Amino acid sequence: MDELPHLGKSLSAHEPSRVLIADRLYFEYNATLLQGAIDHIAEPSNAVLIFCSDRFRNSSEIPPNQTDLIQTDTDIPLWSKTLYEPMLDRFEKYFMFPYGSSVLPEDMLAHLRNIPKDAYPGLKVPPRNKFLPQTLEGVTSCTLGPHTDLLSIEHRRLIDMEAGFEVRLTEEAKACLEHERMEDLAVDAPELLVNKTGRKIWYKLTREFQVPSYSLKAKIYLPNIDTDAKSLMKLLLAVSVARTSLEHELFDALLVGYDYHIDVDSTGIELTFSGFRDRLSLLVETVSSRLGNLSEHLTEENFAFSKEKAISTLEAKTEQHLYKKVAAFLGKSLRKRAFLDEELLVAVRELTFNETAEFAKGIFERGGVKAICIGEVRDTEARGVVTTLLRGIGIGQGDLSSTGGEEVLKLQGRSVVYRNWNPNPDDLNHLALNYYQIGARNNTKLAAAQMLVGLMRQQSFLVLRTHKQLGYVVWTSLHQIDYVDGFFVLIEGSKLPPHLMDKEIESFLRGFEEYLTTSLTDTAFAALQQNAAALLDEKDKTLQAKQGRYWSRINLGDEKFNIREILKREVMKLHKEDLIDLYREVFKQNVGKLSIQIFSKKTVSELPKNVLTPEETYSGKESDLLLNLEDLSSLPRFPRTSDMISNPVSYTHLRAHETPEHLVCRLLLEKKK
């Protein structure tokens, strides 16, 4: 019953001579239930509501006690067949959302016209859905006109298949669309539209998905949010109130194929909007204006509701699987500023309404913004929708100096062990996670690491899980934080305590070197290389995938939108010896290791004080036992991402800042040439 008002709103947007084909409800016919449904749809005066069932194809099957809702039964078999098995005269699948229509038979329309206007005196048509697109035109340079014409009934025929509807275009339309697709793919990088202090906005026209829609993703970077857990939770609660209030208001937008997401992290707020070009700016305006007035919409009542909801969510997270907790703990260990769920839970319980309301006032005035608009959208539209977003939120003259990532822990040459208890006292499982740092991002090493980790994942599962049965979770993967890469091997189980799991991992590493040098043939390496290159060569299958690829580089700060091409070239230049050299460098010669060991109180009475001897490790190096996590703060750190990325400058800029010493050097070099 909850969905009936929304169904009524959707139907009211169409002319009476058409029917919108939507999801059907299948249930036994019940007059009382249907009468209740009519009451739920609320207030129509100029509409007729008809319920049809397959059983009504033969009017004699209508039970005598259920004819009170039927005005006449003479034409019911014709109508029910038409409605139950519709033949759509138009079907477009825009943005994963089907739109279709069917013309009602004239005899049915004639009957509808003869129904007395006061047949259902309580019925009224709800207001029109303001998000319903008025035009579904795409951006095109073809002489054939917009995509809606190209995909109209004159240029195609519909084939009803099990997987959906297949669109077949004329050869002329195919050639036109293929030309546009190749035109967009010729430059696989977004264009920087705006590059000002505190604002960077990218734009990419892409018509390869043949959908007249686009997506806007924006990040509002807020200074000093990550200084303490309490500041982060203030932001999260204030945004949660806005998000909850928008759920009802924007249900109509979701109903007709639009989508939006509001996420909070330790650097600010990330917003995503996607849908048809026709009304997406309205969605952006609605959300941004609500966010721009956070303090006005914050009341003690909705604050209490959001606080209780946040506490419940965090409490549920603290009860999640052990390996997920430890993976989050690894991120906390390597970052300078990060918070565990337990820390956030303590912070949110201490929060009051007054301090949150005060925090929400003017929080966006010093915010910096990065955004990308991608899809069937013109550059002028992209500028306009981003302007709508910034104006609605009230972004001031912020800066992006704090968006260059974090100072990540530098482990090279060090091997450290951290031990703690399993937070669940009844859990029998132990866990060991060994992290081995590769170092600052290097494309050649990253290409080799991506090939290497696939082999390690397969062999570690075979040896540690299948053969030795050390745990029910055995996982090997790459771990990337900002601009720093590393490997990790994780075991969770009850067979061995974590310090002995650590020993088994080191034993596996020693054996894996032998596998690389003797068992990995040149033929197997060539196949591995081709598979890695093929994965990097895969095209984006959806608009969201393409946007996500661009956004990952924008978020990182290096803006290398062609990173897949770069990595593919690096992969194809690799030899088997390069994998072996990287493996020995990371795991043996210049090892930077952090072993996180979690013990179960059910089987271990106290945390052991001893660590592996050099002879028991693959690297042959000693390890330091950390008594608490704060001891990591004394170790050196990598510079932030923005400090490690060198931005090119012009020759004119260099000459303008030339010192006398530089001048002498330049003149000597020019004379030498």
N, C-alpha and C positions, 0 to 999 in steps of 0.2 A: 504493500500500500504506500510505502514511503516514496516509491518511484513514480506513482501515478500523477502527482502534480507536475513533475518535470516532463513526463510524457505529454501531458496536455499542453504545456508551453511549447514543446517542439512541434506538435501537430498544428497549433494555432498559427504558425508562421507560414503555412501553405494555403493556397486557394482551396475552396471546398471541392473543386473538381479533381483534385489530386490526392493521393494517399502516400504518406511516408511509410516505407517498409522498415520496421524496427524489430528489435528482439521481441519474441512472443512468449507469453506465459501459458504453459500447458497445465491445466488442472481440471478436475471434474466440475461440470456445470453446477453452479449454486446461485440461485436467485438472490438470496440474502447477501452473499459475498459480492455479487455484481452491483447490487443496489448500494452497498457500502462503498464500492469503488467509485460510483457516480458521485456520491457525497464527498469523497476525498478530492475529486478533481476540482470542485469549487466553482461556483458562480457563473456558469454559462447562460447566456440568453439568446445568442445568435449561432448556436452550434448544435449538432445532433451527434450523440455518442452511440455507436453501434458496436455491440459485442457479437462476434461471430465464432462459430465452432464448426469443426468438420462434421459433427453430428447433425448440423442443420441443413445439410445438403438435401435431405428428404424431410420436408416439413412434418410428415407424419410421425417422425421420431421425437418431436418436441414433447416432453412430458406435459400433460394437461395442466398441472399445477405450476408450470413455469412459463406460461404464455403471457403473464401479466406485464412483462417487460417488452414484449414484442408488439409493435404497432400493427403489423400485418405480416402474414407468412407466405403470401403469394409468390414473391420474388426472392425469397431467402435462398433457395438452392443456387440461383445464378450468382447472387452476390457473394455467398460464402466461397464458391469455387473461385471467383475472381480474387477475393482477398486472401484466401488460403494458399492459392498457387499463383502468385502475381507474375505477370510478364512485364518486366521493367522496360520502358522505352528509353531509359537513360541510366547509365551506371558509371560513376566515376569513383575511383578509389584515391582520394586526396589525403595525403599525410596519414596513411594507415587507417583512414576512417571512411566507411562506405556511404555514399550519398546516392539514393535512387528514388525513382518515382514511377507511378503507373496511373494512367487515365482511367477514371471510373466509368463503367458502362452507362449509357444514356438512360436505360430503363431504371437503373438504380438512382441516378440523379433526379429523374422525374418523380420517383417515389419520395425522395428526400424533400423535394420542393412542396409536396402535398402534405407533409407532416405538419400538424398544427404547431404554431410557434410556442404555445404554452404547454407542449407535451411534457417538457421537463422544466418547470418554472424556476428551479434552483440553479440551472446551468448557465455559466457565463464563460466566454473565452478569455483565458489568461493573457497578460500583456505579451507582446512579441519578444522573442529572444534577441536582444540587441547584438549578440555576438554571431548571429547567423550570417554567413557571408552573402553579400549581394552579387558579387562577381568572383569567378574563380579563374581569372585570366592570369597567364604566366608572363614572365619577361621574355620576349623573343625578338630576334632580329630578322626572322624569316619573312619573306614576302607573302606567305600564305596566311599571315595573321597570327593572333595569339593562340596559345596551346589549346584553349577551349574550342577553337574552331578546328584545329588539327585533330583533336580527339573527339569531334562530334560524329554523329551517326553517318554523315556523308563520307567520312574518311576512314571508316572502320566497320567491322562487324564484331559482335560479341559472341564468344564461345563460352558456354557455361561448363566449367570443369570442376572436379572435386576440390581442387585447391583454390577455386575462386573464378574470377572472370579474366579471360585473356584478351588483351586489346591487340587487334591487328590493324596496322596503318597502311595507307596507300604507299606506293614506292616514293612518290613525291614528298609525302609527309615524313617518311622514314629518313630520306636523304637530308631533309631540312633539320630534323632533330639531331641526327648524327653530326651534321656540320656544327651545330650549336654546342653539342657535347664536347667535340674535339677542340672547339674554340675555347671553351672554359678550362679544359684539361691542359691546354698548351702551357699555361702558367699555373703550376700547382702551388701557389702561395698567395695568401691574402695581401691586399694592398693596405698600407698604413694611411688611413684617412686623416687622423688627427694625432699630432704629436706635440702636446703642450705640457707645461708644468702640471703634474698631477693628473694628466689625461692622455691615454693612448688608446686609439680606436682603430680596429682593422675591419676590412670589408672584403667579401669574396662572392662574386656572382658565379653560381654553379647551377646549371640546368640539366645535369646528367641524370637526375632522379625523376625528371619530368613531372614535378609536382609544384604547383604554384603556391609554395609556402616557403618560409624561411625561419631561421632560429637566431635568437640574440642571447649571447651569454656574456655576463658582466661580473666583475669582481670589484667590490668596494673595499679598499684597504683602509683599515682604521688603525691609527697609531695607538700603541700602549695597551692593546687588548690582551696581549699575551704576557703582560707583566705578572699577573697572578690569576689563579683559578677563579676568584670571585668576579673579576672584571669580565672574564669570558662568560660566566654564567649570567651576569646581568644582561649582557647583549643577547644571549640565547633566550632568556625569559621574555625580554621585551619583543624580540622578533617572533617568538612563539605565540604571543598574544595577537600580533598582527596576522600571522599565518592562520590561526584558528578563526579569526573574524572574517578572513577572506574565503574560507572553505564554502560557506553558504552563498556568499555573494557571487562567487565565480563558478558555481556549479553549472550555470548555463554555458559558460565558455568551454568547460570540459565536455559538456553534453554534445557540442557540435565540433569537437575535434581539436580544440586548443589545449595547451599544456603549459604548466609553469612549475618551477621549483625554487624554494628559498632555503639555502643552507648556510650554516654558521660554522666557522672554524676559528683558529687562534689568530688569524690575520684579518678577518672581516666577514663580509656577507657575499655569498655567491648567488647570482640570480640567473635563471634560465627561462626563456620564453620561446615557444615554438607553435606554429600553426599557419593558417592561411594569411596571405598578404593583406587581405581585405579588412581584417579587424584586429590584427595583432597589436597595432599601436594602442587600441582601446584597452586591451588586456594589460599592456605595459603601463599605461596611464593609471589604471585602477590599482595595480599593485604598488607602483612607486609612490603614489599619493598617500597610500595607507602607511607605507614604511616611513615616509617623510614626516608623519605626524604620530610617531610611536608614543610619545608622552601623553598626547591628548586622548588616545584610545586605551591607555593603561589605567585600569581601575583596580581597587583592592580585590574585587570579586574575581576578575579574569586573571589577575596576578596569582591569586591563591590557586586557581585551577591549573594554570601553566606550571606553577612551582610543584604542585602535587604530581602532575604528569611527568615533569622532568625527573623527579625523585624516583618514580616508578620505573621509568626507562633506565636510569642509571643503576638502580638496584637489580634490574633484570640483566644488565650488562655485566655486573660483578659476579653473576652466577653462570656466565657463559663458559664454554669449553676452555680448559687450561691452556691449550696451545694458542688460542686466540688472545688470551690475556698476556701470555709471555711475548707474543709477536708485538703487541702494543707496548709492552715493557721495553722491548729492544729499541723501538723508536724513541721512547722516553730517555733511554740511556744514552743514545747517540746525539740527540738534540740538546741544545742549550736550554730551550724553553719548550716544554711539552707537559701535558697533565694526564695523569691516569684517571680512570673513571672513579676510583675511590677518592681521589683529591677533589674532583668535581662534585661528588656527592656531598662531601663535607661542606664545600663552599655554598652549594645551593640551599642546604638546610639552614645556613646562617643568614641568608639574604632576607632583607625586609622590603616591603613595598616602597617606602620612602626613598631608600638609597637607590633602588632600581629606577624609580620614576625620575629622580634627579639625574641619574646616569644617562637616561634616554633623551634628555634635552640637548638638542644641538650636536648629537654625536657624529653627524655626517659632515659638519662644516669643514673639518680638516681631512676629510677622506680623499684618497686618490682612487682613480678608476682606470681599469683596463677592460676593454670590451671587444667582442668580435660579432659581426653580423654576417651570416652566410646563408645562401640559398637563392631563390628566384627573387632577388631584391636589387633595386638600383642603388647607386651610391648616394643619391639624394634622399631616398627612403631610409637608408641606413643611418645617415646623419640625423634625419628627422626623428627616428624612433629612439636613438640614443639621447638626443636632446630632450625628448619627452621624459625619458627615464631620469636623467640628471636633474631636470627641473622639478619633477615630482618629488624626488627624494630630498632635494635641496643640497646638492653637493657644492661645497665651497672650493676655495683654491687650496686643495690639499697637495701632497707631493707623494711620489712613488719611491722615495729613497729607501724605504723600509721593506720593499718588495723583492729584494734580491736573495731570498732564502735565509738559511740559518748557518751558524758556525757549527759544523758537524765535528764530532769527536774524531781525533786523528790517532789511529792505533798502530800504524806501521812501526815494526820493531818491538812491539809490546804484546804480551799475552797475559790477560787478566781473567780472573774467575770471580763471579758473584754468586752467592748462594742465599737461598731464602726458603721459607716453608710454603707448602701448598695452602692457599687461603681457605680451602675447603677441608676441615679437619677429618671428615669422613671419607675423603677420596683416597683410594689406594695408589693412585698413579703418581709417578715421578715424571720429570721432564728435563731434558737437556737440550739447549739450543746453542750451537757453536756458530758464531758469526766471524767470517774471515774477510777483512777489508781489502778491496782492490785498490782504492784510492780515488783521487779526483778524476772526473770523467775524461776518458781518452777514447776516441772513436775506434781506434784499432783494437784496444784492449776490450772495449765493450762488445765489438763484433765477435771477438774470440770467446769472450765470456758467455755470450748468448748461445754459441755453439757448444761450449764446454758444459754448461749447466744441464742441457738436455741429456748428455751422456751420463753426467753425475747423478741426475735424478733417477734414471733408469737403473743404473748399477747399485746405487745406495739402497733403493727399494728391494732389489733382488738379494743383496747381501744382508742388510740389516733387518729387513722385514720378513722376507720369504724364507731365507736360509736360517738366520739366527733367531728370528721371531722375538726381537727385543722390545717391540711395542706395536700397538695397533695404529699409531700414527707415525709414519716415517716420511719426511718431506725435505727435499733439497730445492733451493730456489735462489734467484738473484734478488738482492735487497737494495733498493735505490732510494736514497734520501737526498733531495735536491740534486747536487752535482757530484755526489759521492756514491760509488758502487761497491757492492760486496756480495759474497755468497753466504748462505747459511744452511746448516744441516740440523734438523730437528727430530728428536725421538720422544714420544710419550708412551709410557707403559708402566707396568708394575713388576716386571721381571728383574730389573737391575736398578740400583740407586743411581742418581745422575752422574756422580763422579766416575762410576764404571761405564756409564753410557758414553761419557766423554772419551774414555779410553778406547771404547769400541769404534767411535767415530774416527779417532786418530789412526787406529789400525786399518780401517777402511781406506783412509786417505793414502796410507802407505801402499796398500794393495792396488789402488786405482792408478797410481803412477805406472805400475807394471802393466796394467791393462792398456793404458795409453801407448806405451812404448812397444808392446809385443802383440796385443790382440786387436788393436785398431788398425786394420789394413788400409792401404791407400784407396782401394775401391770403396770401402765403408766410409772413409773420410770424404771422398768426392761426393758420395750420395748425401752425406750429412750437410755438406757445403751447399749442394743444389737445393736441398729442402729449406735451409736457412734463407737462401736468396729468394726462393719462391714465396716464403712467408712475408718477407720484406717487400716483395713486388705485388702483393695482393692489393686490389683496389678497394676503396671504401664502399661498403655495401649500402650504407644509409647516410642521410644528411647528418645525423647525430654522430656517426662514427668519424666523418670528415671533420666536423667541428671539434670533436674531442681530441683529434690528432693535432689540430692547430692550437687548441687551448692548452694542451700539455706543454707546448714550447713557450707559449705566452706566459704561463704560470711559472715555468722554470726561469724565464728571463733571457734565454739565449736567442729566441726567435728563429731557430734553425728549422724552418718548416719543411725543408728537404732532407731531414735527418734519415729517413728511410733509404733514400737514394745514396746518401753518404755511407750508411752502414752496409748497404748491399755491395757497394764498390769495395769496401774494406773486407767484407766476407769473401768475395771472389779473389782477393789478393792473398788470402791466408793459406798457409801450409800446415800440415800436421804438426811440424816442429814448433809452430807458433803457439798452438794450443798447449803443447807440453811445456814450453818456456813460461807461458803465463801461469800454468798450474803450479809449477815449481816456485815461481816468484811469489805467488799469493799464499800458498799453503806451506812453503818450506823456507825459502831464502830470506824473504822480507815479511814474515808473517805478522799480521796485525789481528789478534784474536781476542774476542770477548765471549766467554762461555757463561751462559746464564743457566744455573742449576737449581731446580725447584724440587724439594724433598717432601714426601708424604709423612706426616706425623704418625700415621698408622703403623708404619714399618720401621721408621728410623727415630731413635730417641733424641739424638743431638746432631747438629750439623758437623760433618767432619772437618778437621783442620788441615789435613794434608791435601796437596795437589799432585798432579801427575809429574813424575820425574822426567828429565829431558829424554831419557831412553824410551819412555813410554809414548812420547809424542812424535809425530812425523817430522816436525821442524827441528827437534832436538833442542828446543829452547825452554827455559824455565818460565813458570807462570807465577803471577802475584795474586794472592787471595785478597779480595776486597771485603772489608767488614761492613761497609755501607755504600750506597750508591753515590753519596756526595764525594767519595774519594776520586771519582772519575773527573770531577771538576778541575783537578790539578793537572790533568793531561792536556797536551796542546790540541788545537782545533784547526780545521781547514778554514780558509777565508769564506765569506759568504759568496753565493753564486754570482752576484753582481760584481764582486771584486775579482772573480776568476775569469770573467768573460771580458775580453778586450774588444772595445768598440772602435771601429775604424774612424780615423779623422782625415780631413782633407789636407792637401799639400799647403793650401793657403793658410789653414789654421796653424800648421807647424811653423810656417814662415813668420806668422804674426807673433808667435811665442818664442821665437828664436833668440837664444842668449848669445853673447859674444863668443863663448867657447864653441857653441853649436855652429856659428857662422864660420869660424876658422876651420872646423872639421869639414863642413860642407864645401868650402872653397878648395881645400886640399883634395877632396874626393873628385870634384869637378875638374881640377887641374890634371889629376891622375888619369881621368878618362880621356 
